[in-house]
Every structure is written in structure tokens, then in C-alpha cells.
Amino acid sequence: RQVQISNSWSLEDSLNCLFSVAISMKRLHDSLLIHGNLCPSNILVDKVKQCYISDFGLYRIKEIYYKPPFVNPQYSAPEIDPLHPTRATDIFSYGVIMCRLLQEYFLQGNKYSLVQLIMEGCFDFRTLPAFLSEIISQCLEKNPSKRCNFDFIIQTFQAKSFVIKHINISDNFYKFT
């Protein structure tokens, strides 16, 4: 199943998914692979809501059989070359996914649409916990060379304690490491 962006997911589910995807993407990048089209349709979810990435590296095969674009434009970095994605374009896509998963919890009543927040850099995340806002803003940095990496994302999730409903969400992240 692909990620369903709906109110059936708790905040804990969304954060666990984001952390799991970050771990998977770090492993991919550590193996010198680039996903090239990170988007919700390439995130598989099992019955216990564990998330897995799929379709990584297929841009090389698609270039042989299909005409561009090979990427989902809603989740692509502005500078992406579909034939030559980079770690920075994967990071940008991850930031868009973060916005998409967290918008229902933290961006309600925000005067900007999700597209404006992302493409125009209107980071009005007043209701977002600071560590999540920091990750998103670094992922969506307009200058690709200034974007963070998945090591930073994982360390930030692990270093910060985020409490909701008297549950320390950070404790749950360690099951993925």
C-alpha cells in the first residue's frame, strides 16, 4: 500500500513513518544509490504501519523506455534533472513528504497553501515543533548545496524529545535502528 494521507494516521504513525523513511534513505545514500523519485507512491506500508521505500534507482531504467519526466513533479526539487538526480534532490523530496504528512497536525489555519510553503519558501510553521521545522527548512533549502543530509535528519529526530498524549515519541524511533 502507498502512504495514505488521511486522518486515520496518528501523529505518532506519521513521525514513525518519516523516521523509517529517513533510515532507509540514509542506507540507500550510504550505498552510493540515489532514489530519484521519492514520493508517497514509492513508500510502501505494511499492516503495522511500518514504512519501506521502493522503486529506488529506476530512473536509469526509465530513461531507456520512457520519455521524461520520470519523477513526480509535486515532490521534485526545482533543480532536478530527471536523468541525474542527486542526494540533494532526494532530501528535497523528503522535505515535501514531511510537509504533506504533518500539515494536518500543525499547519491547520495556516494562511499559505502547501505549494506556497514549499515553492515560495514561506515557512510559517508557528505551530510546528522547532526540531521538525528545522528539518523541513533545511530539506527545502533553495540552494541544494546547503541542504542537510539523512544523518542530520536521523540525529535530530533522535536527539529531540517530542511528547504527545504523554508518550515520548522519540523512544519509539529506536526500534528502527
C-alpha positions as CSV (number, residue, x, y, z in Angstrom):
1,R,0.0,0.0,0.0
2,Q,1.2,3.5,-0.6
3,V,1.1,6.1,2.1
4,Q,-2.4,7.3,2.7
5,I,-2.5,11.0,3.7
6,S,-5.6,10.9,5.8
7,N,-6.7,11.4,9.4
8,S,-6.6,7.6,10.0
9,W,-2.9,8.1,10.8
10,S,-1.9,9.4,14.2
11,L,0.9,11.9,14.7
12,E,2.9,9.0,16.1
13,D,2.3,7.0,13.0
14,S,3.4,9.9,10.7
15,L,6.6,10.6,12.7
16,N,7.5,6.9,12.8
17,C,7.0,6.7,9.0
18,L,9.2,9.7,8.5
19,F,11.9,8.3,10.7
20,S,11.7,4.9,9.0
21,V,12.0,6.5,5.5
22,A,15.0,8.6,6.7
23,I,16.7,5.5,8.0
24,S,16.1,3.7,4.7
25,M,17.2,6.7,2.6
26,K,20.4,7.0,4.7
27,R,21.2,3.4,3.9
28,L,20.5,3.9,0.3
29,H,22.8,7.0,0.1
30,D,25.4,5.2,2.1
31,S,25.4,2.5,-0.6
32,L,26.0,5.3,-3.1
33,L,22.5,5.0,-4.6
34,I,20.0,7.7,-5.3
35,H,16.3,7.2,-5.2
36,G,15.5,9.8,-7.8
37,N,11.7,9.8,-7.3
38,L,10.9,9.8,-3.6
39,C,7.2,10.4,-3.3
40,P,4.2,8.8,-1.4
41,S,3.5,6.3,-4.2
42,N,7.1,4.9,-3.6
43,I,6.6,4.4,0.1
44,L,5.0,1.0,1.0
45,V,3.2,0.5,4.3
46,D,2.6,-2.8,6.0
47,K,-0.2,-3.8,8.4
48,V,1.6,-2.4,11.4
49,K,2.2,0.9,9.6
50,Q,6.0,0.2,9.1
51,C,7.1,2.2,6.0
52,Y,9.5,1.0,3.3
53,I,10.8,2.8,0.3
54,S,10.5,1.2,-3.2
55,D,11.4,1.9,-6.8
56,F,14.8,3.4,-6.0
57,G,17.2,3.9,-8.8
58,L,14.6,3.2,-11.5
59,Y,15.3,6.5,-13.3
60,R,18.1,4.7,-15.1
61,I,15.8,2.1,-16.5
62,K,13.0,4.5,-17.2
63,E,15.3,6.7,-19.4
64,I,15.6,3.8,-21.8
65,Y,11.9,3.1,-22.2
66,Y,10.1,6.3,-21.3
67,K,10.2,9.9,-22.1
68,P,10.8,12.4,-19.3
69,P,9.6,13.4,-16.8
70,F,10.4,10.3,-14.8
71,V,9.7,12.0,-11.5
72,N,6.6,13.1,-9.6
73,P,6.7,16.9,-10.1
74,Q,4.8,17.6,-6.9
75,Y,7.7,16.1,-4.9
76,S,10.7,17.0,-7.1
77,A,13.3,19.6,-6.3
78,P,13.1,22.7,-8.6
79,E,16.6,22.0,-10.0
80,I,16.1,18.2,-10.7
81,D,17.4,16.7,-13.9
82,P,15.4,13.5,-14.1
83,L,18.3,11.7,-15.7
84,H,20.7,12.8,-13.0
85,P,19.1,13.1,-9.6
86,T,21.3,13.8,-6.6
87,R,21.3,13.2,-2.8
88,A,20.1,16.9,-2.5
89,T,17.1,16.2,-4.8
90,D,16.2,13.2,-2.6
91,I,16.4,15.4,0.5
92,F,14.1,18.0,-1.0
93,S,11.6,15.3,-1.8
94,Y,11.7,14.0,1.7
95,G,11.0,17.6,3.0
96,V,7.9,17.8,0.8
97,I,6.8,14.4,2.2
98,M,7.3,15.7,5.7
99,C,5.1,18.8,4.9
100,R,2.5,16.6,3.4
101,L,2.3,14.2,6.4
102,L,2.5,16.9,9.1
103,Q,0.3,19.5,7.5
104,E,-2.9,18.1,9.0
105,Y,-1.4,18.2,12.5
106,F,0.5,21.5,12.5
107,L,-0.5,23.7,9.6
108,Q,-4.2,24.0,10.1
109,G,-5.3,27.5,9.6
110,N,-2.0,28.5,8.0
111,K,-2.6,31.3,5.5
112,Y,-0.3,29.6,2.9
113,S,-1.1,26.6,0.8
114,L,1.3,23.7,0.9
115,V,2.6,24.6,-2.5
116,Q,3.3,28.2,-1.4
117,L,5.1,26.9,1.7
118,I,7.4,24.7,-0.3
119,M,8.0,26.6,-3.6
120,E,8.0,30.1,-2.3
121,G,9.8,29.4,1.0
122,C,7.0,30.8,3.1
123,F,8.0,28.9,6.3
124,D,5.2,30.0,8.6
125,F,5.5,26.9,10.9
126,R,4.4,28.6,14.1
127,T,2.6,25.5,15.3
128,L,5.3,23.1,14.3
129,P,7.7,21.8,17.0
130,A,11.1,23.5,16.4
131,F,13.0,20.4,15.6
132,L,10.5,19.5,12.8
133,S,10.6,23.0,11.4
134,E,14.4,22.9,11.4
135,I,14.4,19.6,9.5
136,I,11.9,20.8,6.9
137,S,13.5,24.2,6.3
138,Q,16.9,22.5,5.8
139,C,15.4,19.9,3.4
140,L,13.7,22.6,1.4
141,E,16.6,24.9,1.2
142,K,16.6,26.5,-2.3
143,N,20.4,26.1,-2.6
144,P,21.0,22.3,-3.0
145,S,24.5,22.5,-1.6
146,K,23.1,23.9,1.7
147,R,20.5,21.1,2.2
148,C,21.0,18.8,5.1
149,N,21.6,15.0,4.8
150,F,19.8,12.0,6.2
151,D,22.4,11.7,9.0
152,F,21.3,15.2,10.2
153,I,17.6,14.2,10.0
154,I,18.1,11.0,12.0
155,Q,20.2,12.6,14.6
156,T,17.7,15.5,15.0
157,F,14.8,13.0,15.5
158,Q,16.8,11.0,18.0
159,A,18.1,14.0,19.9
160,K,14.8,15.7,20.4
161,S,12.1,14.5,22.7
162,F,8.6,15.1,21.3
163,V,5.8,14.3,23.7
164,I,2.2,13.9,22.7
165,K,-0.5,12.2,24.8
166,H,2.1,11.6,27.5
167,I,4.0,9.3,25.1
168,N,7.6,10.1,24.4
169,I,7.6,9.6,20.6
170,S,11.4,9.6,20.4
171,D,11.6,6.4,22.4
172,N,9.7,4.6,19.6
173,F,12.3,5.6,17.0
174,Y,14.9,3.4,18.4
175,K,13.1,0.3,17.2
176,F,14.2,1.2,13.6
177,T,17.9,1.4,14.3
